Amino acid sequence: MVAERKFIKEKVKRMLVKEFIMKEIEGAGFGGLDIQRTPMGTRLSMLVERPGLVIGRGGANINKLSKELVEKFQLDNPQIEIQEVGNNAALNAQIMAEKLSEALERGWHFRRAGHATVKRIMDAGAKGCQVIISGKLTGERHRTEKFTEGHIKYCGEIVKEVMDEGYAIAKLKPGILGVKVRIMKPDAKLPDEIHIKTVEETKTEEKKEEKQPVGTKLSKIKELDSSLVKKLEKAGIETIEELYDMSIEEIASIEGLNDKIAKTLKEKLEKIIKEVK
């Protein structure tokens, strides 16, 4: 029970840290946060759309944020890493949720904002997306509007693997609107997707397998001298099995080797293979 309480306390702390950072860097396009404990302290990897706003002039903003994290959450030596989203901002659910909430706060009609967000996400190459806006949309009564396009998964283990979710709120005069964005990314592979290989693809794979040496590589055998291994590899011999199948005359014909070296090498190989067996 003590361990369970510890895990819950840690999860709550991480959630509070995430909410605090989202509030502090509002407007920078927060895309996600990964918190890891390291021997050097606590590493926070932050995904943002506009890194300049987070870092500040001369690193002033990020230093201030680090100090506040220590004071409010007692994080051990927080090391903040900033990663830029780049051209994939439209495929990040959290960023798109924040953009949608900002559009609603600027006075966009919820239907126009919802359809525009869906279009932008699908144009970026997403397999599917869903935008949910809930709250006092047109009157005093609460209601929910959904804008869906493409393929969406709602339940099961597959949701954790292929769906990205983001949540934000829009503060309007009638009240607060909740915004939720769900995106299935372009590289998402579903369990029911089957790809039948063509004859050309099969032949290409077979050729690759033929080229790849099967067996123990010569470089991994400690008993063999490194200069000798280089000479053998130069001759196209990469595994101990390939070398063992060769005769003494064939080994001696390799550049830089002679009959004496070939006999000694053959004896060593027989001992090595006996030990392996």
Backbone bond lengths (Angstrom), bond angles and torsions (degrees), N, CA, C in turn:
res aa  C-N    CA-C-N  psi(-1)  N-CA   C-N-CA  omega(-1)  CA-C   N-CA-C  phi
1 M - - - 1.468 - - 1.532 111.13 -
2 V 1.345 115.34 -36.53 1.468 120.44 179.59 1.527 110.04 -63.79
3 A 1.350 115.73 -41.84 1.470 121.14 179.78 1.523 110.81 -64.15
4 E 1.343 116.74 -40.38 1.464 121.31 179.78 1.528 110.74 -63.29
5 R 1.327 115.80 -43.27 1.469 120.15 178.45 1.528 111.19 -62.19
6 K 1.334 115.03 -37.85 1.462 120.52 179.43 1.529 110.89 -63.60
7 F 1.353 116.32 -43.94 1.466 121.25 179.40 1.531 110.87 -64.06
8 I 1.330 116.00 -43.55 1.473 120.55 -179.89 1.529 110.52 -63.60
9 K 1.337 115.69 -43.20 1.463 121.12 179.37 1.531 110.97 -61.45
10 E 1.332 115.94 -40.87 1.467 121.18 179.83 1.530 111.17 -66.65
11 K 1.346 116.34 -41.10 1.469 121.04 179.12 1.530 111.20 -64.87
12 V 1.333 115.79 -42.19 1.470 120.93 178.77 1.527 109.83 -62.56
13 K 1.325 115.86 -42.52 1.468 121.36 179.39 1.530 110.84 -61.14
14 R 1.340 116.20 -43.65 1.472 120.68 179.45 1.526 111.41 -63.80
15 M 1.336 115.89 -39.19 1.464 120.32 178.88 1.527 110.98 -65.58
16 L 1.333 116.59 -41.11 1.467 120.91 178.38 1.526 111.36 -65.49
17 V 1.336 116.28 -38.61 1.473 121.10 177.09 1.525 110.03 -62.76
18 K 1.337 116.05 -43.85 1.470 121.12 179.66 1.528 111.11 -61.81
19 E 1.338 116.69 -46.09 1.469 120.98 179.92 1.528 111.12 -63.97
20 F 1.336 116.33 -38.52 1.466 120.99 179.22 1.532 110.78 -64.42
21 I 1.335 116.82 -45.03 1.472 121.27 -179.63 1.525 110.58 -65.44
22 M 1.340 117.02 -41.30 1.468 121.03 178.47 1.526 111.20 -59.14
23 K 1.334 115.55 -38.79 1.462 120.61 -179.98 1.529 111.07 -71.30
24 E 1.346 116.08 -39.50 1.467 121.27 -176.53 1.532 112.33 -70.20
25 I 1.338 116.88 -36.47 1.475 119.62 -176.62 1.532 111.06 -104.72
26 E 1.306 116.47 29.15 1.466 121.41 -179.97 1.532 110.32 -57.24
27 G 1.320 115.55 129.59 1.462 120.27 -178.69 1.517 113.34 100.57
28 A 1.339 116.80 -12.83 1.474 120.64 -179.70 1.521 112.12 -89.40
29 G 1.341 117.12 -6.02 1.467 120.93 -179.95 1.514 112.06 77.84
30 F 1.341 116.29 67.45 1.470 121.86 -179.51 1.522 110.05 -69.59
31 G 1.353 116.24 125.95 1.465 120.22 -176.70 1.514 115.19 -114.86
32 G 1.326 117.38 -6.86 1.464 119.93 179.93 1.515 111.68 152.82
33 L 1.345 115.60 160.35 1.464 121.66 -178.26 1.522 109.75 -141.68
34 D 1.335 115.58 134.04 1.463 121.52 176.85 1.526 107.94 -123.34
35 I 1.343 116.91 121.69 1.466 121.79 -178.06 1.525 109.01 -109.49
36 Q 1.335 116.17 126.33 1.467 121.70 179.84 1.522 110.04 -133.61
37 R 1.325 114.90 139.59 1.465 119.83 175.40 1.521 109.05 -90.89
38 T 1.325 116.69 131.18 1.461 122.38 179.60 1.530 108.99 -128.14
39 P 1.345 117.77 165.71 1.473 119.68 177.16 1.531 112.94 -59.93
40 M 1.353 115.83 -24.94 1.468 120.93 -179.44 1.526 112.76 -84.32
41 G 1.333 117.88 -14.97 1.465 121.37 -177.88 1.517 111.25 146.76
42 T 1.330 116.55 -144.45 1.470 122.26 -179.97 1.525 108.99 -110.86
43 R 1.329 115.93 121.97 1.466 120.27 -179.65 1.524 109.44 -100.35
44 L 1.336 115.61 126.48 1.463 121.66 179.22 1.529 108.32 -116.13
45 S 1.330 116.02 109.39 1.471 121.22 178.15 1.523 108.22 -94.88
46 M 1.327 115.46 115.92 1.455 121.21 -174.18 1.526 110.73 -111.94
47 L 1.324 116.19 131.63 1.464 121.81 178.49 1.527 108.10 -103.78
48 V 1.328 116.70 117.66 1.469 120.49 -177.02 1.525 110.71 -134.19
49 E 1.325 115.15 159.57 1.466 120.93 179.67 1.527 111.42 -86.55
50 R 1.353 116.32 -35.49 1.471 120.95 -179.71 1.534 109.59 -124.33
51 P 1.335 117.60 88.34 1.471 121.48 -175.99 1.527 113.85 -62.14
52 G 1.336 116.94 -31.21 1.466 121.13 -178.05 1.516 113.11 -57.72
53 L 1.338 116.79 -37.99 1.468 120.77 -179.58 1.527 111.40 -69.17
54 V 1.320 116.89 -31.31 1.471 121.11 -179.15 1.529 110.48 -76.46
55 I 1.331 116.19 -43.14 1.474 120.87 -177.01 1.526 111.29 -72.47
56 G 1.338 116.45 -45.08 1.464 120.51 -179.18 1.522 112.15 79.73
57 R 1.322 115.86 175.03 1.467 120.70 -178.85 1.532 110.09 -71.65
58 G 1.334 114.78 119.69 1.469 119.81 -179.68 1.518 113.37 66.55
59 G 1.341 116.79 20.36 1.469 120.92 179.32 1.517 114.08 76.93
60 A 1.349 116.61 19.62 1.475 121.14 -176.25 1.526 111.89 -63.92
61 N 1.338 116.76 -45.49 1.475 120.75 -177.34 1.525 112.42 -65.58
62 I 1.324 115.81 -42.39 1.467 119.37 -176.68 1.534 110.97 -71.55
63 N 1.330 117.57 -33.18 1.476 121.27 176.32 1.527 110.77 -67.55
64 K 1.330 115.17 -40.13 1.469 120.52 178.21 1.532 110.42 -64.32
65 L 1.339 115.45 -41.61 1.466 121.09 179.36 1.530 111.09 -63.56
66 S 1.323 116.94 -41.01 1.476 121.84 178.89 1.531 111.01 -61.72
67 K 1.333 116.67 -43.86 1.474 121.20 179.79 1.527 111.39 -63.85
68 E 1.337 116.23 -41.43 1.470 120.63 -179.70 1.531 111.48 -66.88
69 L 1.328 117.00 -34.92 1.469 120.80 177.71 1.530 111.23 -65.81
70 V 1.329 116.27 -36.09 1.471 120.74 177.80 1.529 110.33 -69.91
71 E 1.334 116.63 -43.72 1.471 121.61 -177.21 1.528 112.50 -68.92
72 K 1.349 117.07 -44.48 1.469 120.60 -173.34 1.528 113.89 -86.82
73 F 1.342 116.86 -33.52 1.473 119.67 -174.11 1.528 113.53 -120.21
74 Q 1.329 116.89 2.12 1.473 122.46 178.34 1.536 112.30 53.58
75 L 1.326 116.18 41.75 1.467 120.09 177.22 1.527 109.18 -74.90
76 D 1.321 115.39 139.29 1.461 121.14 -177.13 1.532 110.48 -83.00
77 N 1.330 116.64 110.53 1.472 123.70 177.12 1.538 111.82 44.78
78 P 1.342 118.75 67.11 1.476 120.47 -177.98 1.528 112.77 -65.85
79 Q 1.330 115.89 127.64 1.470 122.33 177.60 1.526 107.69 -115.10
80 I 1.324 116.25 108.78 1.466 121.15 -174.57 1.525 110.49 -93.92
81 E 1.326 115.34 125.07 1.469 122.00 176.41 1.529 108.32 -109.70
82 I 1.318 116.19 128.51 1.466 121.20 -179.29 1.521 109.65 -104.80
83 Q 1.324 116.31 125.94 1.463 122.07 176.89 1.526 109.07 -119.76
84 E 1.317 115.63 133.85 1.468 120.39 -179.33 1.525 110.35 -86.80
85 V 1.323 115.84 137.41 1.470 121.17 -179.78 1.524 110.57 -68.52
86 G 1.330 116.66 -39.10 1.466 120.96 179.59 1.517 112.20 77.63
87 N 1.338 115.72 -137.16 1.467 120.91 -176.07 1.529 113.39 -80.29
88 N 1.344 117.17 -5.46 1.466 120.47 -177.02 1.527 113.28 -95.08
89 A 1.327 117.42 20.75 1.472 120.62 -178.15 1.523 111.79 -61.48
90 A 1.337 116.73 -35.61 1.471 120.87 -178.28 1.526 112.15 -70.92
91 L 1.344 117.69 -13.24 1.467 121.13 178.94 1.529 111.83 -103.07
92 N 1.334 116.73 6.72 1.466 121.20 176.62 1.525 108.38 -100.79
93 A 1.329 116.68 115.61 1.470 121.92 -173.24 1.529 112.39 -62.85
94 Q 1.334 117.50 -39.62 1.464 120.88 -178.05 1.530 111.23 -66.11
95 I 1.329 116.58 -43.13 1.472 120.67 179.35 1.522 110.43 -64.23
96 M 1.335 116.83 -42.93 1.464 120.32 -179.19 1.527 111.45 -68.02
97 A 1.333 117.28 -33.37 1.472 120.76 176.66 1.529 110.20 -65.33
98 E 1.328 116.63 -41.45 1.467 120.43 178.91 1.527 111.43 -67.74
99 K 1.331 116.56 -39.65 1.469 120.27 178.18 1.531 110.79 -63.40
100 L 1.323 115.78 -39.18 1.462 120.68 179.09 1.529 110.92 -66.18
101 S 1.334 116.81 -42.08 1.473 119.93 179.00 1.531 110.92 -65.07
102 E 1.343 116.76 -36.91 1.472 120.99 177.53 1.531 110.76 -65.19
103 A 1.345 116.37 -39.65 1.470 120.80 178.95 1.530 110.88 -64.13
104 L 1.328 116.22 -40.38 1.472 120.76 178.59 1.531 110.78 -65.87
105 E 1.323 116.46 -38.85 1.473 120.62 179.06 1.531 111.74 -68.61
106 R 1.348 116.23 -27.23 1.473 120.15 178.09 1.526 112.08 -79.15
107 G 1.339 117.21 -7.13 1.461 119.99 175.80 1.517 115.42 109.32
108 W 1.329 118.15 7.03 1.466 120.69 177.60 1.524 109.49 -65.75
109 H 1.332 116.04 143.53 1.463 119.94 173.73 1.524 108.14 -68.72
110 F 1.336 116.88 141.31 1.468 120.00 -172.80 1.529 112.62 -60.39
111 R 1.361 117.64 -34.06 1.474 119.77 -179.92 1.530 110.70 -69.94
112 R 1.308 115.63 -42.85 1.467 120.05 178.86 1.531 110.43 -62.51
113 A 1.337 116.07 -45.28 1.469 121.10 -179.32 1.532 111.12 -64.92
114 G 1.345 116.64 -41.53 1.464 121.23 -179.46 1.516 112.59 -64.33
115 H 1.337 116.49 -48.14 1.472 120.87 -179.47 1.532 111.19 -66.01
116 A 1.335 116.80 -38.24 1.473 120.84 179.65 1.530 110.80 -64.44
117 T 1.335 116.54 -39.79 1.473 121.09 179.06 1.522 110.98 -65.75
118 V 1.331 116.39 -44.64 1.468 121.26 178.91 1.527 110.62 -60.85
119 K 1.332 116.22 -44.43 1.469 120.92 -179.36 1.528 111.00 -62.15
120 R 1.326 116.19 -43.23 1.468 120.04 -178.59 1.534 111.31 -64.34
121 I 1.320 116.13 -40.84 1.475 120.78 -179.70 1.527 110.65 -66.42
122 M 1.334 116.68 -45.09 1.467 120.66 -178.64 1.531 111.32 -68.16
123 D 1.339 116.99 -35.22 1.471 120.92 177.42 1.528 111.48 -66.05
124 A 1.343 116.40 -25.38 1.470 120.93 179.07 1.526 112.06 -77.02
125 G 1.350 116.70 -8.32 1.464 120.40 175.82 1.512 115.49 109.22
126 A 1.332 117.87 9.73 1.469 120.53 -179.38 1.528 111.00 -66.70
127 K 1.343 116.22 147.61 1.470 120.44 177.39 1.519 111.25 -74.92
128 G 1.324 115.94 -26.65 1.459 120.33 179.11 1.514 110.67 -172.21
129 C 1.324 116.98 158.22 1.465 120.14 176.74 1.525 110.22 -155.78
130 Q 1.324 114.04 156.16 1.462 120.89 178.31 1.522 108.81 -140.44
131 V 1.320 115.66 131.04 1.463 122.09 177.55 1.523 107.87 -116.03
132 I 1.330 116.52 126.64 1.468 121.76 179.53 1.525 108.67 -119.99
133 I 1.332 116.06 123.36 1.471 121.64 176.69 1.522 107.39 -119.71
134 S 1.319 116.46 125.53 1.465 119.66 -178.08 1.527 110.92 -133.91
135 G 1.336 115.17 146.50 1.463 121.46 -179.29 1.522 110.26 141.61
136 K 1.320 116.91 -159.28 1.470 121.74 178.34 1.530 108.62 -82.89
137 L 1.326 115.43 86.67 1.466 120.67 -174.07 1.530 112.85 -80.58
138 T 1.338 116.49 -46.87 1.475 119.34 -176.04 1.526 113.74 -124.01
139 G 1.309 116.94 -12.78 1.471 119.17 -178.17 1.510 110.79 -157.16
140 E 1.324 116.16 -159.34 1.460 121.45 -178.46 1.525 112.24 -77.06
141 R 1.318 115.63 -17.01 1.461 119.23 -176.37 1.533 111.20 -91.45
142 H 1.329 114.66 135.90 1.473 120.19 178.88 1.527 110.29 -69.69
143 R 1.327 116.55 139.74 1.463 121.03 175.41 1.529 109.72 -150.22
144 T 1.315 115.21 165.40 1.469 121.45 -178.35 1.521 110.20 -125.59
145 E 1.326 115.87 133.47 1.466 121.38 177.07 1.526 108.85 -119.46
146 K 1.349 115.57 134.68 1.465 120.89 179.30 1.527 110.11 -118.16
147 F 1.334 115.77 137.33 1.467 122.36 176.67 1.531 106.59 -123.15
148 T 1.318 115.77 111.17 1.472 120.26 -173.75 1.521 111.13 -124.95
149 E 1.320 115.13 140.75 1.467 121.01 175.18 1.525 109.03 -149.95
150 G 1.327 115.92 142.78 1.464 120.25 178.66 1.518 112.29 81.17
151 H 1.311 115.41 -153.67 1.469 122.69 -174.31 1.524 110.21 -101.07
152 I 1.341 117.09 130.64 1.466 122.40 -179.22 1.528 109.41 -131.86
153 K 1.344 116.23 139.19 1.464 121.78 173.96 1.527 108.37 -108.04
154 Y 1.335 116.22 136.12 1.462 120.74 -174.27 1.527 114.04 -108.38
155 C 1.320 118.35 -27.36 1.461 119.69 -175.29 1.530 111.25 -148.25
156 G 1.326 114.79 169.50 1.460 120.39 178.93 1.518 112.62 93.02
157 E 1.324 115.36 173.74 1.466 122.34 -179.10 1.527 111.85 -64.31
158 I 1.331 116.01 -28.39 1.466 121.10 -177.89 1.527 111.81 -62.81
159 V 1.334 117.57 -27.18 1.472 121.62 179.96 1.530 110.45 -61.17
160 K 1.346 116.80 -41.81 1.471 121.32 -179.71 1.525 111.48 -66.03
161 E 1.328 116.27 -28.89 1.462 120.83 -175.08 1.529 113.06 -85.08
162 V 1.339 117.08 -40.08 1.474 119.36 -170.88 1.526 115.01 -111.67
163 M 1.339 118.19 -13.68 1.463 120.24 -176.49 1.528 111.51 -104.39
164 D 1.333 115.28 138.91 1.465 122.28 175.53 1.525 107.37 -115.71
165 E 1.333 117.17 129.27 1.464 120.98 -176.04 1.525 111.51 -120.95
166 G 1.327 114.57 143.47 1.462 120.73 177.25 1.515 110.06 -138.73
167 Y 1.343 115.65 148.43 1.465 119.99 -177.52 1.528 109.81 -136.24
168 A 1.337 115.80 140.63 1.467 121.36 177.34 1.524 108.94 -151.52
169 I 1.331 116.07 167.08 1.471 120.51 177.85 1.524 109.78 -125.54
170 A 1.324 115.03 147.17 1.469 121.65 176.84 1.529 108.15 -116.87
171 K 1.325 116.44 123.36 1.471 121.52 -178.29 1.528 109.51 -93.28
172 L 1.341 115.85 108.61 1.467 122.08 179.63 1.528 110.17 -117.12
173 K 1.321 117.20 170.17 1.471 121.37 -179.07 1.532 113.10 -60.70
174 P 1.354 118.89 -44.64 1.478 118.62 179.35 1.529 113.36 -66.96
175 G 1.336 117.00 -24.53 1.465 120.87 -178.33 1.525 110.95 156.22
176 I 1.305 115.45 -169.25 1.469 120.76 -178.43 1.526 110.26 -93.28
177 L 1.341 115.56 134.86 1.468 121.45 175.74 1.525 108.67 -104.96
178 G 1.316 115.49 134.85 1.466 120.41 175.77 1.523 109.83 -93.69
179 V 1.321 116.06 135.18 1.469 121.48 -178.14 1.525 109.04 -123.10
180 K 1.320 116.19 126.97 1.465 120.96 178.16 1.524 109.30 -129.08
181 V 1.332 116.01 131.56 1.467 121.48 179.98 1.524 108.55 -122.97
182 R 1.332 115.89 130.20 1.468 121.90 177.95 1.526 108.46 -123.49
183 I 1.339 116.19 128.77 1.468 121.03 -175.54 1.524 110.62 -128.82
184 M 1.334 115.53 133.46 1.461 120.66 169.33 1.530 106.83 -100.72
185 K 1.322 115.94 114.82 1.466 121.24 -172.46 1.533 112.43 -71.34
186 P 1.348 116.73 160.23 1.476 120.62 -176.27 1.525 114.34 -60.21
187 D 1.349 117.02 -33.13 1.468 120.17 -176.65 1.527 113.21 -89.05
188 A 1.341 117.16 8.76 1.470 120.96 -179.59 1.530 110.16 -67.31
189 K 1.339 115.33 128.67 1.466 120.45 179.77 1.524 108.83 -110.86
190 L 1.318 116.11 118.92 1.464 121.60 -177.89 1.529 110.78 -89.53
191 P 1.340 117.43 151.84 1.474 120.51 -177.69 1.528 114.10 -62.30
192 D 1.344 116.71 -27.93 1.465 119.80 -177.28 1.532 112.99 -89.92
193 E 1.330 117.19 2.98 1.462 120.22 178.56 1.527 109.73 -82.81
194 I 1.323 116.27 122.70 1.466 121.80 -178.24 1.526 109.16 -120.74
195 H 1.324 115.36 130.28 1.466 120.60 177.85 1.527 109.06 -113.01
196 I 1.321 116.35 118.82 1.467 121.23 178.72 1.527 108.19 -92.77
197 K 1.321 115.65 119.62 1.464 120.74 -177.40 1.521 111.32 -71.33
198 T 1.327 114.66 142.39 1.463 120.33 175.44 1.529 108.97 -82.24
199 V 1.333 115.83 169.28 1.473 121.13 179.95 1.531 109.91 -62.50
200 E 1.339 116.30 -38.80 1.471 121.10 -179.23 1.530 111.16 -64.84
201 E 1.350 117.20 -42.20 1.464 121.50 178.81 1.526 111.26 -63.24
202 T 1.335 116.10 -40.57 1.468 121.29 179.49 1.523 110.85 -63.97
203 K 1.340 116.26 -43.82 1.468 120.81 179.61 1.525 111.26 -63.87
204 T 1.342 116.41 -40.65 1.471 121.20 179.53 1.524 110.93 -62.41
205 E 1.345 116.64 -42.48 1.465 121.25 179.22 1.527 111.30 -66.10
206 E 1.337 116.20 -39.14 1.468 120.46 179.20 1.526 111.14 -64.24
207 K 1.343 115.73 -39.21 1.471 120.25 178.02 1.523 111.23 -64.05
208 K 1.348 115.75 -40.76 1.466 120.57 178.68 1.523 111.05 -63.25
209 E 1.339 115.88 -41.08 1.467 120.77 179.25 1.521 111.65 -65.65
210 E 1.347 115.33 -36.80 1.467 119.79 178.72 1.525 111.35 -66.10
211 K 1.335 115.29 -36.94 1.470 120.39 -178.73 1.519 111.80 -70.51
212 Q 1.328 116.47 -33.01 1.463 120.21 -178.07 1.527 110.57 -72.95
213 P 1.336 117.61 124.69 1.466 120.14 -179.68 1.524 111.64 -70.31
214 V 1.342 115.66 134.87 1.464 120.93 179.40 1.521 108.09 -105.00
215 G 1.306 117.82 124.24 1.458 121.94 179.61 1.513 112.11 132.71
216 T 1.353 115.17 -170.50 1.463 121.43 -178.16 1.523 109.89 -83.46
217 K 1.320 116.35 126.76 1.463 120.28 -179.52 1.529 110.70 -70.93
218 L 1.336 115.55 145.40 1.466 121.64 -178.89 1.528 111.83 -63.07
219 S 1.329 116.35 -33.50 1.471 120.92 -178.03 1.526 112.46 -65.00
220 K 1.352 117.06 -19.77 1.468 121.04 -179.62 1.535 112.75 -87.74
221 I 1.341 117.37 -8.87 1.468 121.28 179.76 1.527 109.15 -86.78
222 K 1.327 116.84 112.56 1.468 122.28 -176.02 1.531 112.32 -67.95
223 E 1.344 116.64 -29.19 1.466 120.70 -176.63 1.529 112.96 -68.28
224 L 1.339 117.06 -19.52 1.467 120.76 -177.59 1.524 110.84 -93.27
225 D 1.322 115.53 136.51 1.462 121.88 179.50 1.531 110.14 -68.53
226 S 1.330 117.17 142.42 1.469 121.56 -176.62 1.530 112.51 -62.76
227 S 1.351 116.98 -36.69 1.475 120.27 178.99 1.527 110.96 -66.49
228 L 1.342 116.06 -36.35 1.469 121.39 177.85 1.526 110.71 -67.63
229 V 1.334 115.94 -41.03 1.469 121.54 178.75 1.528 110.61 -61.34
230 K 1.342 116.54 -41.10 1.472 121.24 179.49 1.528 111.26 -62.01
231 K 1.351 116.21 -41.12 1.470 120.91 179.32 1.529 110.99 -64.51
232 L 1.336 115.51 -40.83 1.470 120.41 179.85 1.528 111.21 -68.16
233 E 1.342 116.43 -42.21 1.472 120.96 179.08 1.527 111.08 -65.33
234 K 1.337 115.87 -34.55 1.468 120.87 177.35 1.527 110.78 -63.73
235 A 1.344 115.05 -31.98 1.473 120.66 178.66 1.529 112.25 -82.67
236 G 1.350 116.69 -0.37 1.467 120.97 176.92 1.514 114.21 93.05
237 I 1.336 117.59 12.07 1.477 121.86 179.19 1.526 107.60 -102.18
238 E 1.328 116.75 116.72 1.464 120.85 -173.97 1.525 114.00 -114.03
239 T 1.345 117.73 -23.24 1.467 119.87 -177.07 1.527 111.33 -118.93
240 I 1.329 114.95 157.96 1.465 121.64 -179.59 1.529 110.98 -67.89
241 E 1.342 116.39 -29.56 1.471 120.96 179.53 1.529 111.02 -67.82
242 E 1.332 115.70 -39.84 1.471 120.26 178.05 1.530 110.74 -62.93
243 L 1.322 115.69 -42.43 1.465 121.42 -178.41 1.527 111.56 -68.49
244 Y 1.332 116.46 -36.73 1.469 121.44 -178.43 1.532 111.57 -67.03
245 D 1.339 115.85 -33.35 1.470 120.55 -179.57 1.532 112.63 -73.62
246 M 1.326 117.41 -13.75 1.470 121.49 -179.11 1.534 110.76 -83.62
247 S 1.329 115.72 149.70 1.469 120.91 177.07 1.531 109.91 -82.58
248 I 1.354 116.37 167.41 1.471 121.13 179.75 1.527 110.45 -61.53
249 E 1.346 116.25 -38.80 1.475 121.06 179.99 1.533 110.74 -63.72
250 E 1.336 116.14 -40.89 1.472 120.21 -179.49 1.538 111.02 -66.85
251 I 1.343 116.28 -39.73 1.473 120.46 178.73 1.528 110.12 -66.61
252 A 1.353 115.78 -41.18 1.472 120.75 -179.02 1.525 112.21 -65.54
253 S 1.344 116.43 -26.11 1.474 120.14 -179.02 1.530 113.14 -76.05
254 I 1.348 117.26 -9.89 1.469 121.05 178.52 1.525 109.09 -70.68
255 E 1.307 116.05 140.55 1.469 122.04 -177.41 1.528 111.14 -60.23
256 G 1.346 115.92 127.25 1.466 121.09 179.11 1.510 113.57 94.10
257 L 1.355 117.93 -3.41 1.467 122.13 179.05 1.528 110.44 -116.57
258 N 1.356 116.44 160.96 1.466 121.68 176.80 1.525 109.49 -138.09
259 D 1.352 116.78 -176.95 1.471 121.56 -176.64 1.525 112.30 -61.26
260 K 1.338 116.38 -40.50 1.467 120.92 -177.85 1.532 111.16 -64.11
261 I 1.344 115.43 -46.50 1.478 120.60 179.18 1.525 110.02 -64.53
262 A 1.344 116.09 -39.38 1.465 121.31 -178.89 1.528 111.44 -62.95
263 K 1.361 117.14 -42.71 1.474 121.45 178.97 1.526 111.13 -65.06
264 T 1.342 115.89 -45.60 1.481 121.12 179.42 1.529 110.55 -61.25
265 L 1.325 115.43 -42.09 1.469 121.69 -179.67 1.524 111.13 -64.84
266 K 1.329 116.06 -40.78 1.465 121.41 179.95 1.530 110.77 -64.25
267 E 1.335 116.53 -40.27 1.472 121.39 178.45 1.533 110.95 -64.74
268 K 1.337 115.67 -42.35 1.470 120.94 178.53 1.524 110.93 -61.68
269 L 1.338 115.05 -42.36 1.470 120.44 -178.82 1.521 111.54 -62.74
270 E 1.328 116.41 -41.57 1.470 120.70 179.44 1.529 111.08 -62.02
271 K 1.344 116.43 -40.82 1.470 120.92 178.19 1.530 110.95 -65.41
272 I 1.339 115.83 -43.81 1.483 121.15 -178.46 1.523 110.57 -62.74
273 I 1.329 116.87 -45.31 1.469 121.34 -177.73 1.527 110.95 -67.45
274 K 1.352 117.72 -36.25 1.469 121.49 176.66 1.527 110.71 -63.70
275 E 1.344 116.56 -40.87 1.474 121.65 178.92 1.524 111.51 -64.91
276 V 1.342 115.51 -39.14 1.472 120.78 179.37 1.514 110.71 -65.66
277 K 1.348 116.20 -42.50 1.471 121.21 -179.93 1.517 111.42 -68.10
